[in-house]
């Protein structure tokens, strides 16, 4: 175990996310297309029921890279992968 310690210390720490800021972003920014209740609008519904069976990793990539040819923009310039993963999990809960 002691031989593994330097390897463990070299791993990047999981970044903290600003959950209140991200929750507000979901409500305001995502809600502007997906409806303020996230039940759909210009964009598809983002309710837990609508996202059932969709892997969080796939949702994370959609958040980061958008969907070409649709109104879903890429958020990668504004969000980290950790933040996008948090949003994906938040939407599924």
Phi and psi restraints in degrees (range 20) as a CNS / XPLOR table:
assign (resid 1 and name C) (resid 2 and name N)
       (resid 2 and name CA) (resid 2 and name C) 1.0 -64.4 20.0 2
assign (resid 2 and name N) (resid 2 and name CA)
       (resid 2 and name C) (resid 3 and name N) 1.0 -29.9 20.0 2
assign (resid 2 and name C) (resid 3 and name N)
       (resid 3 and name CA) (resid 3 and name C) 1.0 -70.1 20.0 2
assign (resid 3 and name N) (resid 3 and name CA)
       (resid 3 and name C) (resid 4 and name N) 1.0 -24.6 20.0 2
assign (resid 3 and name C) (resid 4 and name N)
       (resid 4 and name CA) (resid 4 and name C) 1.0 -82.8 20.0 2
assign (resid 4 and name N) (resid 4 and name CA)
       (resid 4 and name C) (resid 5 and name N) 1.0 -17.6 20.0 2
assign (resid 4 and name C) (resid 5 and name N)
       (resid 5 and name CA) (resid 5 and name C) 1.0 -55.2 20.0 2
assign (resid 5 and name N) (resid 5 and name CA)
       (resid 5 and name C) (resid 6 and name N) 1.0 -47.4 20.0 2
assign (resid 5 and name C) (resid 6 and name N)
       (resid 6 and name CA) (resid 6 and name C) 1.0 -60.6 20.0 2
assign (resid 6 and name N) (resid 6 and name CA)
       (resid 6 and name C) (resid 7 and name N) 1.0 -34.8 20.0 2
assign (resid 6 and name C) (resid 7 and name N)
       (resid 7 and name CA) (resid 7 and name C) 1.0 -67.3 20.0 2
assign (resid 7 and name N) (resid 7 and name CA)
       (resid 7 and name C) (resid 8 and name N) 1.0 -42.2 20.0 2
assign (resid 7 and name C) (resid 8 and name N)
       (resid 8 and name CA) (resid 8 and name C) 1.0 -65.5 20.0 2
assign (resid 8 and name N) (resid 8 and name CA)
       (resid 8 and name C) (resid 9 and name N) 1.0 -38.3 20.0 2
assign (resid 8 and name C) (resid 9 and name N)
       (resid 9 and name CA) (resid 9 and name C) 1.0 -69.1 20.0 2
assign (resid 9 and name N) (resid 9 and name CA)
       (resid 9 and name C) (resid 10 and name N) 1.0 -25.1 20.0 2
assign (resid 9 and name C) (resid 10 and name N)
       (resid 10 and name CA) (resid 10 and name C) 1.0 -80.1 20.0 2
assign (resid 10 and name N) (resid 10 and name CA)
       (resid 10 and name C) (resid 11 and name N) 1.0 -15.8 20.0 2
assign (resid 10 and name C) (resid 11 and name N)
       (resid 11 and name CA) (resid 11 and name C) 1.0 -68.6 20.0 2
assign (resid 11 and name N) (resid 11 and name CA)
       (resid 11 and name C) (resid 12 and name N) 1.0 141.1 20.0 2
assign (resid 11 and name C) (resid 12 and name N)
       (resid 12 and name CA) (resid 12 and name C) 1.0 -67.6 20.0 2
assign (resid 12 and name N) (resid 12 and name CA)
       (resid 12 and name C) (resid 13 and name N) 1.0 141.0 20.0 2
assign (resid 12 and name C) (resid 13 and name N)
       (resid 13 and name CA) (resid 13 and name C) 1.0 -72.6 20.0 2
assign (resid 13 and name N) (resid 13 and name CA)
       (resid 13 and name C) (resid 14 and name N) 1.0 145.0 20.0 2
assign (resid 13 and name C) (resid 14 and name N)
       (resid 14 and name CA) (resid 14 and name C) 1.0 -64.9 20.0 2
assign (resid 14 and name N) (resid 14 and name CA)
       (resid 14 and name C) (resid 15 and name N) 1.0 126.9 20.0 2
assign (resid 14 and name C) (resid 15 and name N)
       (resid 15 and name CA) (resid 15 and name C) 1.0 -69.2 20.0 2
assign (resid 15 and name N) (resid 15 and name CA)
       (resid 15 and name C) (resid 16 and name N) 1.0 141.9 20.0 2
assign (resid 15 and name C) (resid 16 and name N)
       (resid 16 and name CA) (resid 16 and name C) 1.0 -78.2 20.0 2
assign (resid 16 and name N) (resid 16 and name CA)
       (resid 16 and name C) (resid 17 and name N) 1.0 145.9 20.0 2
assign (resid 16 and name C) (resid 17 and name N)
       (resid 17 and name CA) (resid 17 and name C) 1.0 -115.5 20.0 2
assign (resid 17 and name N) (resid 17 and name CA)
       (resid 17 and name C) (resid 18 and name N) 1.0 152.5 20.0 2
assign (resid 17 and name C) (resid 18 and name N)
       (resid 18 and name CA) (resid 18 and name C) 1.0 -89.1 20.0 2
assign (resid 18 and name N) (resid 18 and name CA)
       (resid 18 and name C) (resid 19 and name N) 1.0 85.9 20.0 2
assign (resid 18 and name C) (resid 19 and name N)
       (resid 19 and name CA) (resid 19 and name C) 1.0 -56.4 20.0 2
assign (resid 19 and name N) (resid 19 and name CA)
       (resid 19 and name C) (resid 20 and name N) 1.0 -45.7 20.0 2
assign (resid 19 and name C) (resid 20 and name N)
       (resid 20 and name CA) (resid 20 and name C) 1.0 -61.1 20.0 2
assign (resid 20 and name N) (resid 20 and name CA)
       (resid 20 and name C) (resid 21 and name N) 1.0 -38.4 20.0 2
assign (resid 20 and name C) (resid 21 and name N)
       (resid 21 and name CA) (resid 21 and name C) 1.0 -65.5 20.0 2
assign (resid 21 and name N) (resid 21 and name CA)
       (resid 21 and name C) (resid 22 and name N) 1.0 -43.0 20.0 2
assign (resid 21 and name C) (resid 22 and name N)
       (resid 22 and name CA) (resid 22 and name C) 1.0 -68.2 20.0 2
assign (resid 22 and name N) (resid 22 and name CA)
       (resid 22 and name C) (resid 23 and name N) 1.0 -39.5 20.0 2
assign (resid 22 and name C) (resid 23 and name N)
       (resid 23 and name CA) (resid 23 and name C) 1.0 -62.8 20.0 2
assign (resid 23 and name N) (resid 23 and name CA)
       (resid 23 and name C) (resid 24 and name N) 1.0 -40.0 20.0 2
assign (resid 23 and name C) (resid 24 and name N)
       (resid 24 and name CA) (resid 24 and name C) 1.0 -64.8 20.0 2
assign (resid 24 and name N) (resid 24 and name CA)
       (resid 24 and name C) (resid 25 and name N) 1.0 -40.2 20.0 2
assign (resid 24 and name C) (resid 25 and name N)
       (resid 25 and name CA) (resid 25 and name C) 1.0 -62.2 20.0 2
assign (resid 25 and name N) (resid 25 and name CA)
       (resid 25 and name C) (resid 26 and name N) 1.0 -43.4 20.0 2
assign (resid 25 and name C) (resid 26 and name N)
       (resid 26 and name CA) (resid 26 and name C) 1.0 -58.4 20.0 2
assign (resid 26 and name N) (resid 26 and name CA)
       (resid 26 and name C) (resid 27 and name N) 1.0 -46.8 20.0 2
assign (resid 26 and name C) (resid 27 and name N)
       (resid 27 and name CA) (resid 27 and name C) 1.0 -63.3 20.0 2
assign (resid 27 and name N) (resid 27 and name CA)
       (resid 27 and name C) (resid 28 and name N) 1.0 -47.6 20.0 2
assign (resid 27 and name C) (resid 28 and name N)
       (resid 28 and name CA) (resid 28 and name C) 1.0 -84.1 20.0 2
assign (resid 28 and name N) (resid 28 and name CA)
       (resid 28 and name C) (resid 29 and name N) 1.0 -54.8 20.0 2
assign (resid 28 and name C) (resid 29 and name N)
       (resid 29 and name CA) (resid 29 and name C) 1.0 -77.5 20.0 2
assign (resid 29 and name N) (resid 29 and name CA)
       (resid 29 and name C) (resid 30 and name N) 1.0 -49.7 20.0 2
assign (resid 29 and name C) (resid 30 and name N)
       (resid 30 and name CA) (resid 30 and name C) 1.0 -67.9 20.0 2
assign (resid 30 and name N) (resid 30 and name CA)
       (resid 30 and name C) (resid 31 and name N) 1.0 -39.5 20.0 2
assign (resid 30 and name C) (resid 31 and name N)
       (resid 31 and name CA) (resid 31 and name C) 1.0 -63.1 20.0 2
assign (resid 31 and name N) (resid 31 and name CA)
       (resid 31 and name C) (resid 32 and name N) 1.0 -23.5 20.0 2
assign (resid 31 and name C) (resid 32 and name N)
       (resid 32 and name CA) (resid 32 and name C) 1.0 -65.6 20.0 2
assign (resid 32 and name N) (resid 32 and name CA)
       (resid 32 and name C) (resid 33 and name N) 1.0 -27.1 20.0 2
assign (resid 32 and name C) (resid 33 and name N)
       (resid 33 and name CA) (resid 33 and name C) 1.0 -107.6 20.0 2
assign (resid 33 and name N) (resid 33 and name CA)
       (resid 33 and name C) (resid 34 and name N) 1.0 -36.8 20.0 2
assign (resid 33 and name C) (resid 34 and name N)
       (resid 34 and name CA) (resid 34 and name C) 1.0 -92.6 20.0 2
assign (resid 34 and name N) (resid 34 and name CA)
       (resid 34 and name C) (resid 35 and name N) 1.0 7.2 20.0 2
assign (resid 34 and name C) (resid 35 and name N)
       (resid 35 and name CA) (resid 35 and name C) 1.0 88.8 20.0 2
assign (resid 35 and name N) (resid 35 and name CA)
       (resid 35 and name C) (resid 36 and name N) 1.0 140.7 20.0 2
assign (resid 35 and name C) (resid 36 and name N)
       (resid 36 and name CA) (resid 36 and name C) 1.0 -62.5 20.0 2
assign (resid 36 and name N) (resid 36 and name CA)
       (resid 36 and name C) (resid 37 and name N) 1.0 -22.8 20.0 2
assign (resid 36 and name C) (resid 37 and name N)
       (resid 37 and name CA) (resid 37 and name C) 1.0 -97.2 20.0 2
assign (resid 37 and name N) (resid 37 and name CA)
       (resid 37 and name C) (resid 38 and name N) 1.0 4.1 20.0 2
assign (resid 37 and name C) (resid 38 and name N)
       (resid 38 and name CA) (resid 38 and name C) 1.0 62.9 20.0 2
assign (resid 38 and name N) (resid 38 and name CA)
       (resid 38 and name C) (resid 39 and name N) 1.0 21.7 20.0 2
assign (resid 38 and name C) (resid 39 and name N)
       (resid 39 and name CA) (resid 39 and name C) 1.0 -93.6 20.0 2
assign (resid 39 and name N) (resid 39 and name CA)
       (resid 39 and name C) (resid 40 and name N) 1.0 9.9 20.0 2
assign (resid 39 and name C) (resid 40 and name N)
       (resid 40 and name CA) (resid 40 and name C) 1.0 112.1 20.0 2
assign (resid 40 and name N) (resid 40 and name CA)
       (resid 40 and name C) (resid 41 and name N) 1.0 156.3 20.0 2
assign (resid 40 and name C) (resid 41 and name N)
       (resid 41 and name CA) (resid 41 and name C) 1.0 -173.5 20.0 2
assign (resid 41 and name N) (resid 41 and name CA)
       (resid 41 and name C) (resid 42 and name N) 1.0 -124.3 20.0 2
assign (resid 41 and name C) (resid 42 and name N)
       (resid 42 and name CA) (resid 42 and name C) 1.0 -60.4 20.0 2
assign (resid 42 and name N) (resid 42 and name CA)
       (resid 42 and name C) (resid 43 and name N) 1.0 -41.0 20.0 2
assign (resid 42 and name C) (resid 43 and name N)
       (resid 43 and name CA) (resid 43 and name C) 1.0 -95.4 20.0 2
assign (resid 43 and name N) (resid 43 and name CA)
       (resid 43 and name C) (resid 44 and name N) 1.0 165.7 20.0 2
assign (resid 43 and name C) (resid 44 and name N)
       (resid 44 and name CA) (resid 44 and name C) 1.0 -65.7 20.0 2
assign (resid 44 and name N) (resid 44 and name CA)
       (resid 44 and name C) (resid 45 and name N) 1.0 161.9 20.0 2
assign (resid 44 and name C) (resid 45 and name N)
       (resid 45 and name CA) (resid 45 and name C) 1.0 -61.9 20.0 2
assign (resid 45 and name N) (resid 45 and name CA)
       (resid 45 and name C) (resid 46 and name N) 1.0 147.3 20.0 2
assign (resid 45 and name C) (resid 46 and name N)
       (resid 46 and name CA) (resid 46 and name C) 1.0 -119.8 20.0 2
assign (resid 46 and name N) (resid 46 and name CA)
       (resid 46 and name C) (resid 47 and name N) 1.0 28.7 20.0 2
assign (resid 46 and name C) (resid 47 and name N)
       (resid 47 and name CA) (resid 47 and name C) 1.0 -76.8 20.0 2
assign (resid 47 and name N) (resid 47 and name CA)
       (resid 47 and name C) (resid 48 and name N) 1.0 158.3 20.0 2
assign (resid 47 and name C) (resid 48 and name N)
       (resid 48 and name CA) (resid 48 and name C) 1.0 -55.1 20.0 2
assign (resid 48 and name N) (resid 48 and name CA)
       (resid 48 and name C) (resid 49 and name N) 1.0 -36.7 20.0 2
assign (resid 48 and name C) (resid 49 and name N)
       (resid 49 and name CA) (resid 49 and name C) 1.0 -65.9 20.0 2
assign (resid 49 and name N) (resid 49 and name CA)
       (resid 49 and name C) (resid 50 and name N) 1.0 -41.8 20.0 2
assign (resid 49 and name C) (resid 50 and name N)
       (resid 50 and name CA) (resid 50 and name C) 1.0 -69.0 20.0 2
assign (resid 50 and name N) (resid 50 and name CA)
       (resid 50 and name C) (resid 51 and name N) 1.0 -27.7 20.0 2
assign (resid 50 and name C) (resid 51 and name N)
       (resid 51 and name CA) (resid 51 and name C) 1.0 -96.1 20.0 2
assign (resid 51 and name N) (resid 51 and name CA)
       (resid 51 and name C) (resid 52 and name N) 1.0 1.3 20.0 2
assign (resid 51 and name C) (resid 52 and name N)
       (resid 52 and name CA) (resid 52 and name C) 1.0 -57.0 20.0 2
assign (resid 52 and name N) (resid 52 and name CA)
       (resid 52 and name C) (resid 53 and name N) 1.0 133.1 20.0 2
assign (resid 52 and name C) (resid 53 and name N)
       (resid 53 and name CA) (resid 53 and name C) 1.0 85.3 20.0 2
assign (resid 53 and name N) (resid 53 and name CA)
       (resid 53 and name C) (resid 54 and name N) 1.0 -6.9 20.0 2
assign (resid 53 and name C) (resid 54 and name N)
       (resid 54 and name CA) (resid 54 and name C) 1.0 -90.8 20.0 2
assign (resid 54 and name N) (resid 54 and name CA)
       (resid 54 and name C) (resid 55 and name N) 1.0 124.5 20.0 2
assign (resid 54 and name C) (resid 55 and name N)
       (resid 55 and name CA) (resid 55 and name C) 1.0 -64.0 20.0 2
assign (resid 55 and name N) (resid 55 and name CA)
       (resid 55 and name C) (resid 56 and name N) 1.0 137.6 20.0 2
assign (resid 55 and name C) (resid 56 and name N)
       (resid 56 and name CA) (resid 56 and name C) 1.0 -56.6 20.0 2
assign (resid 56 and name N) (resid 56 and name CA)
       (resid 56 and name C) (resid 57 and name N) 1.0 -33.1 20.0 2
assign (resid 56 and name C) (resid 57 and name N)
       (resid 57 and name CA) (resid 57 and name C) 1.0 -64.7 20.0 2
assign (resid 57 and name N) (resid 57 and name CA)
       (resid 57 and name C) (resid 58 and name N) 1.0 -37.9 20.0 2
assign (resid 57 and name C) (resid 58 and name N)
       (resid 58 and name CA) (resid 58 and name C) 1.0 -67.5 20.0 2
assign (resid 58 and name N) (resid 58 and name CA)
       (resid 58 and name C) (resid 59 and name N) 1.0 -41.4 20.0 2
assign (resid 58 and name C) (resid 59 and name N)
       (resid 59 and name CA) (resid 59 and name C) 1.0 -63.5 20.0 2
assign (resid 59 and name N) (resid 59 and name CA)
       (resid 59 and name C) (resid 60 and name N) 1.0 -40.1 20.0 2
assign (resid 59 and name C) (resid 60 and name N)
       (resid 60 and name CA) (resid 60 and name C) 1.0 -58.8 20.0 2
assign (resid 60 and name N) (resid 60 and name CA)
       (resid 60 and name C) (resid 61 and name N) 1.0 -44.8 20.0 2
assign (resid 60 and name C) (resid 61 and name N)
       (resid 61 and name CA) (resid 61 and name C) 1.0 -66.4 20.0 2
assign (resid 61 and name N) (resid 61 and name CA)
       (resid 61 and name C) (resid 62 and name N) 1.0 -36.8 20.0 2
assign (resid 61 and name C) (resid 62 and name N)
       (resid 62 and name CA) (resid 62 and name C) 1.0 -64.3 20.0 2
assign (resid 62 and name N) (resid 62 and name CA)
       (resid 62 and name C) (resid 63 and name N) 1.0 -42.8 20.0 2
assign (resid 62 and name C) (resid 63 and name N)
       (resid 63 and name CA) (resid 63 and name C) 1.0 -60.7 20.0 2
assign (resid 63 and name N) (resid 63 and name CA)
       (resid 63 and name C) (resid 64 and name N) 1.0 -46.3 20.0 2
assign (resid 63 and name C) (resid 64 and name N)
       (resid 64 and name CA) (resid 64 and name C) 1.0 -71.1 20.0 2
assign (resid 64 and name N) (resid 64 and name CA)
       (resid 64 and name C) (resid 65 and name N) 1.0 -42.1 20.0 2
assign (resid 64 and name C) (resid 65 and name N)
       (resid 65 and name CA) (resid 65 and name C) 1.0 -108.0 20.0 2
assign (resid 65 and name N) (resid 65 and name CA)
       (resid 65 and name C) (resid 66 and name N) 1.0 -5.1 20.0 2
assign (resid 65 and name C) (resid 66 and name N)
       (resid 66 and name CA) (resid 66 and name C) 1.0 69.6 20.0 2
assign (resid 66 and name N) (resid 66 and name CA)
       (resid 66 and name C) (resid 67 and name N) 1.0 -171.3 20.0 2
assign (resid 66 and name C) (resid 67 and name N)
       (resid 67 and name CA) (resid 67 and name C) 1.0 -128.0 20.0 2
assign (resid 67 and name N) (resid 67 and name CA)
       (resid 67 and name C) (resid 68 and name N) 1.0 106.1 20.0 2
assign (resid 67 and name C) (resid 68 and name N)
       (resid 68 and name CA) (resid 68 and name C) 1.0 -56.0 20.0 2
assign (resid 68 and name N) (resid 68 and name CA)
       (resid 68 and name C) (resid 69 and name N) 1.0 142.3 20.0 2
assign (resid 68 and name C) (resid 69 and name N)
       (resid 69 and name CA) (resid 69 and name C) 1.0 82.5 20.0 2
assign (resid 69 and name N) (resid 69 and name CA)
       (resid 69 and name C) (resid 70 and name N) 1.0 2.7 20.0 2
assign (resid 69 and name C) (resid 70 and name N)
       (resid 70 and name CA) (resid 70 and name C) 1.0 -126.5 20.0 2
assign (resid 70 and name N) (resid 70 and name CA)
       (resid 70 and name C) (resid 71 and name N) 1.0 179.5 20.0 2
assign (resid 70 and name C) (resid 71 and name N)
       (resid 71 and name CA) (resid 71 and name C) 1.0 -79.5 20.0 2
assign (resid 71 and name N) (resid 71 and name CA)
       (resid 71 and name C) (resid 72 and name N) 1.0 -4.2 20.0 2
assign (resid 71 and name C) (resid 72 and name N)
       (resid 72 and name CA) (resid 72 and name C) 1.0 -76.7 20.0 2
assign (resid 72 and name N) (resid 72 and name CA)
       (resid 72 and name C) (resid 73 and name N) 1.0 109.2 20.0 2
assign (resid 72 and name C) (resid 73 and name N)
       (resid 73 and name CA) (resid 73 and name C) 1.0 -83.5 20.0 2
assign (resid 73 and name N) (resid 73 and name CA)
       (resid 73 and name C) (resid 74 and name N) 1.0 161.5 20.0 2
assign (resid 73 and name C) (resid 74 and name N)
       (resid 74 and name CA) (resid 74 and name C) 1.0 -79.0 20.0 2
assign (resid 74 and name N) (resid 74 and name CA)
       (resid 74 and name C) (resid 75 and name N) 1.0 133.2 20.0 2
assign (resid 74 and name C) (resid 75 and name N)
       (resid 75 and name CA) (resid 75 and name C) 1.0 -101.9 20.0 2
assign (resid 75 and name N) (resid 75 and name CA)
       (resid 75 and name C) (resid 76 and name N) 1.0 2.2 20.0 2
assign (resid 75 and name C) (resid 76 and name N)
       (resid 76 and name CA) (resid 76 and name C) 1.0 -53.6 20.0 2
assign (resid 76 and name N) (resid 76 and name CA)
       (resid 76 and name C) (resid 77 and name N) 1.0 -36.6 20.0 2
assign (resid 76 and name C) (resid 77 and name N)
       (resid 77 and name CA) (resid 77 and name C) 1.0 -65.3 20.0 2
assign (resid 77 and name N) (resid 77 and name CA)
       (resid 77 and name C) (resid 78 and name N) 1.0 -19.7 20.0 2
assign (resid 77 and name C) (resid 78 and name N)
       (resid 78 and name CA) (resid 78 and name C) 1.0 -112.0 20.0 2
assign (resid 78 and name N) (resid 78 and name CA)
       (resid 78 and name C) (resid 79 and name N) 1.0 -17.5 20.0 2
assign (resid 78 and name C) (resid 79 and name N)
       (resid 79 and name CA) (resid 79 and name C) 1.0 -124.8 20.0 2
assign (resid 79 and name N) (resid 79 and name CA)
       (resid 79 and name C) (resid 80 and name N) 1.0 147.4 20.0 2
assign (resid 79 and name C) (resid 80 and name N)
       (resid 80 and name CA) (resid 80 and name C) 1.0 -82.9 20.0 2
assign (resid 80 and name N) (resid 80 and name CA)
       (resid 80 and name C) (resid 81 and name N) 1.0 167.6 20.0 2
assign (resid 80 and name C) (resid 81 and name N)
       (resid 81 and name CA) (resid 81 and name C) 1.0 -62.5 20.0 2
assign (resid 81 and name N) (resid 81 and name CA)
       (resid 81 and name C) (resid 82 and name N) 1.0 -37.0 20.0 2
assign (resid 81 and name C) (resid 82 and name N)
       (resid 82 and name CA) (resid 82 and name C) 1.0 -64.0 20.0 2
assign (resid 82 and name N) (resid 82 and name CA)
       (resid 82 and name C) (resid 83 and name N) 1.0 -40.7 20.0 2
assign (resid 82 and name C) (resid 83 and name N)
       (resid 83 and name CA) (resid 83 and name C) 1.0 -66.9 20.0 2
assign (resid 83 and name N) (resid 83 and name CA)
       (resid 83 and name C) (resid 84 and name N) 1.0 -42.0 20.0 2
assign (resid 83 and name C) (resid 84 and name N)
       (resid 84 and name CA) (resid 84 and name C) 1.0 -64.4 20.0 2
assign (resid 84 and name N) (resid 84 and name CA)
       (resid 84 and name C) (resid 85 and name N) 1.0 -39.2 20.0 2
assign (resid 84 and name C) (resid 85 and name N)
       (resid 85 and name CA) (resid 85 and name C) 1.0 -65.1 20.0 2
assign (resid 85 and name N) (resid 85 and name CA)
       (resid 85 and name C) (resid 86 and name N) 1.0 -38.6 20.0 2
assign (resid 85 and name C) (resid 86 and name N)
       (resid 86 and name CA) (resid 86 and name C) 1.0 -62.5 20.0 2
assign (resid 86 and name N) (resid 86 and name CA)
       (resid 86 and name C) (resid 87 and name N) 1.0 -44.5 20.0 2
assign (resid 86 and name C) (resid 87 and name N)
       (resid 87 and name CA) (resid 87 and name C) 1.0 -62.3 20.0 2
assign (resid 87 and name N) (resid 87 and name CA)
       (resid 87 and name C) (resid 88 and name N) 1.0 -43.0 20.0 2
assign (resid 87 and name C) (resid 88 and name N)
       (resid 88 and name CA) (resid 88 and name C) 1.0 -59.3 20.0 2
assign (resid 88 and name N) (resid 88 and name CA)
       (resid 88 and name C) (resid 89 and name N) 1.0 -46.0 20.0 2
assign (resid 88 and name C) (resid 89 and name N)
       (resid 89 and name CA) (resid 89 and name C) 1.0 -65.1 20.0 2
assign (resid 89 and name N) (resid 89 and name CA)
       (resid 89 and name C) (resid 90 and name N) 1.0 -40.7 20.0 2
assign (resid 89 and name C) (resid 90 and name N)
       (resid 90 and name CA) (resid 90 and name C) 1.0 -59.9 20.0 2
assign (resid 90 and name N) (resid 90 and name CA)
       (resid 90 and name C) (resid 91 and name N) 1.0 -43.1 20.0 2
assign (resid 90 and name C) (resid 91 and name N)
       (resid 91 and name CA) (resid 91 and name C) 1.0 -67.7 20.0 2
assign (resid 91 and name N) (resid 91 and name CA)
       (resid 91 and name C) (resid 92 and name N) 1.0 -30.9 20.0 2
assign (resid 91 and name C) (resid 92 and name N)
       (resid 92 and name CA) (resid 92 and name C) 1.0 -81.3 20.0 2
assign (resid 92 and name N) (resid 92 and name CA)
       (resid 92 and name C) (resid 93 and name N) 1.0 -15.9 20.0 2
